[in-house]
Amino acid sequence: MENTKIRLEPVTANNWKACIALELALDQEGFVPSNLYSIAESQFYPDARSTAIYNERDQLVGYVLWGRDIFANKWKIFRVMIDKSHQRQGYGKSAISAIIARIAQEPDGHEILISYQNDNEIARRLYAKLGFIEQEIDPEGKVTALWQQVV
Ligand SMILES: CC(C)(COP(=O)(O)OP(=O)(O)OC[C@H]1O[C@@H](n2cnc3c(N)ncnc32)[C@H](O)[C@@H]1OP(=O)(O)O)[C@@H](O)C(=O)NCCC(=O)NCCS
C-alpha cells in the first residue's frame, strides 16, 4: 500500500470531462463539493492547482485541489477524492504524500493545511497517519489540520 504508484497531472482541456465524471459513493457525496464545482472554483484562484490522479495503469482514479490559500497565506490541500471504484487501494494516501513532498520543496513549504468535515472519520484517520495535527473545528463542523516538516 505504502508504495502504490500514482502520477499527478494538471487538469486540462484533455481530461477535465473525465475528472468531472469521477464518482463517490452516495454516503460520501456530502464530504466534498463536486469536481465540476472545484474545477470551476479553481479558475478564480491562480495559485490553486487542479490536479488529476492517475494510477500505474494510466487510469484516471481521482482528483485533488491544492495550492496557496490566499486567506491563510499558507499551502493547503483543499480537497481530494478517489473514484468509488478505485478506493482502498492506497491511491488517496499516495496522492497526498506526493503533494506533501512537492510542497515541501517550495519556499514556505514547511507547513501545509488541510480541512475536512468533523464527521469524516476516514479522512481524519488518513490525514493523522500522514502527520496532520488537528488545530480547530469551526461552527459549521469543518476541521482544520496542520502538517509541519520535521527538522
Ligand atoms: C478519503 C479518500 C480520498 C481516501 O482515498 P483512498 O484511495 O480510498 O484511501 P487509501 O486507499 O489511500 O487509504 C488510506 C487509509 O484510509 C483507510 N481507509 C480508506 N478507505 C476506508 C474505508 N472505507 N473504511 C475504513 N478505512 C478506510 C485505509 O485503511 C488506509 O489506511 P492504511 O493504508 O493504513 O490501511 C476517499 O475515501 C474519498 O474519496 N472519500 C470521499 C471524499 C473525501 O472524504 N475526501 C476527503 C476530505 S477532503
The ligand as an SDF file (V2000), in Angstrom:
LIG
                    3D

 48 50  0  0  0  0  0  0  0  0999 V2000
  -10.6190    9.8560    1.7000 C   0  0  0  0  0  0  0  0  0  0  0  0
  -10.3090    9.1850    0.3680 C   0  0  0  0  0  0  0  0  0  0  0  0
   -9.6820   10.2080   -0.6070 C   0  0  0  0  0  0  0  0  0  0  0  0
   -9.2720    8.0670    0.6460 C   0  0  0  0  0  0  0  0  0  0  0  0
   -8.8680    7.5260   -0.6120 O   0  0  0  0  0  0  0  0  0  0  0  0
   -8.4380    6.0040   -0.7780 P   0  0  0  0  0  0  0  0  0  0  0  0
   -7.5950    5.9040   -2.0170 O   0  0  0  0  0  0  0  0  0  0  0  0
   -9.6250    5.1270   -0.6970 O   0  0  0  0  0  0  0  0  0  0  0  0
   -7.5520    5.7750    0.5320 O   0  0  0  0  0  0  0  0  0  0  0  0
   -6.3040    4.8080    0.6550 P   0  0  0  0  0  0  0  0  0  0  0  0
   -6.5720    3.5110   -0.0400 O   0  0  0  0  0  0  0  0  0  0  0  0
   -5.0610    5.5430    0.2980 O   0  0  0  0  0  0  0  0  0  0  0  0
   -6.3750    4.5110    2.2130 O   0  0  0  0  0  0  0  0  0  0  0  0
   -5.8210    5.4000    3.1450 C   0  0  0  0  0  0  0  0  0  0  0  0
   -6.1510    4.9140    4.5370 C   0  0  0  0  0  0  0  0  0  0  0  0
   -7.5160    5.1410    4.8530 O   0  0  0  0  0  0  0  0  0  0  0  0
   -8.1560    3.9240    5.2440 C   0  0  0  0  0  0  0  0  0  0  0  0
   -9.4260    3.8230    4.5340 N   0  0  0  0  0  0  0  0  0  0  0  0
   -9.6850    4.1960    3.2570 C   0  0  0  0  0  0  0  0  0  0  0  0
  -10.9800    3.9500    2.9600 N   0  0  0  0  0  0  0  0  0  0  0  0
  -11.5370    3.4190    4.0790 C   0  0  0  0  0  0  0  0  0  0  0  0
  -12.8290    2.9440    4.3970 C   0  0  0  0  0  0  0  0  0  0  0  0
  -13.8360    2.9610    3.5010 N   0  0  0  0  0  0  0  0  0  0  0  0
  -13.0340    2.4680    5.6440 N   0  0  0  0  0  0  0  0  0  0  0  0
  -12.0530    2.4070    6.5550 C   0  0  0  0  0  0  0  0  0  0  0  0
  -10.7910    2.8550    6.3070 N   0  0  0  0  0  0  0  0  0  0  0  0
  -10.5460    3.3390    5.0810 C   0  0  0  0  0  0  0  0  0  0  0  0
   -7.2920    2.7760    4.8150 C   0  0  0  0  0  0  0  0  0  0  0  0
   -7.3070    1.7590    5.7650 O   0  0  0  0  0  0  0  0  0  0  0  0
   -5.9260    3.4030    4.6400 C   0  0  0  0  0  0  0  0  0  0  0  0
   -5.0880    3.2010    5.7220 O   0  0  0  0  0  0  0  0  0  0  0  0
   -3.8990    2.1090    5.5760 P   0  0  0  0  0  0  0  0  0  0  0  0
   -3.2050    2.3630    4.2760 O   0  0  0  0  0  0  0  0  0  0  0  0
   -3.0260    2.3530    6.7430 O   0  0  0  0  0  0  0  0  0  0  0  0
   -4.6200    0.8020    5.6110 O   0  0  0  0  0  0  0  0  0  0  0  0
  -11.5690    8.5120   -0.2600 C   0  0  0  0  0  0  0  0  0  0  0  0
  -12.1810    7.7000    0.7310 O   0  0  0  0  0  0  0  0  0  0  0  0
  -12.5780    9.5330   -0.7690 C   0  0  0  0  0  0  0  0  0  0  0  0
  -12.5270    9.9630   -1.9250 O   0  0  0  0  0  0  0  0  0  0  0  0
  -13.5390    9.9020    0.0970 N   0  0  0  0  0  0  0  0  0  0  0  0
  -14.6050   10.8550   -0.2620 C   0  0  0  0  0  0  0  0  0  0  0  0
  -14.0800   12.2850   -0.3700 C   0  0  0  0  0  0  0  0  0  0  0  0
  -13.4350   12.7120    0.9290 C   0  0  0  0  0  0  0  0  0  0  0  0
  -13.9350   12.4440    2.0290 O   0  0  0  0  0  0  0  0  0  0  0  0
  -12.2730   13.3840    0.8100 N   0  0  0  0  0  0  0  0  0  0  0  0
  -11.5110   13.8240    1.9790 C   0  0  0  0  0  0  0  0  0  0  0  0
  -11.9720   15.1220    2.5210 C   0  0  0  0  0  0  0  0  0  0  0  0
  -11.3360   16.4800    1.5970 S   0  0  0  0  0  0  0  0  0  0  0  0
  1  2  1  0
  2  3  1  0
  2  4  1  0
  2 36  1  0
  4  5  1  0
  5  6  1  0
  6  7  2  0
  6  8  1  0
  6  9  1  0
  9 10  1  0
 10 11  2  0
 10 12  1  0
 10 13  1  0
 13 14  1  0
 14 15  1  0
 15 16  1  0
 15 30  1  0
 16 17  1  0
 17 18  1  0
 17 28  1  0
 18 19  1  0
 18 27  1  0
 19 20  2  0
 20 21  1  0
 21 22  1  0
 21 27  2  0
 22 23  1  0
 22 24  2  0
 24 25  1  0
 25 26  2  0
 26 27  1  0
 28 29  1  0
 28 30  1  0
 30 31  1  0
 31 32  1  0
 32 33  2  0
 32 34  1  0
 32 35  1  0
 36 37  1  0
 36 38  1  0
 38 39  2  0
 38 40  1  0
 40 41  1  0
 41 42  1  0
 42 43  1  0
 43 44  2  0
 43 45  1  0
 45 46  1  0
 46 47  1  0
 47 48  1  0
M  END
$$$$
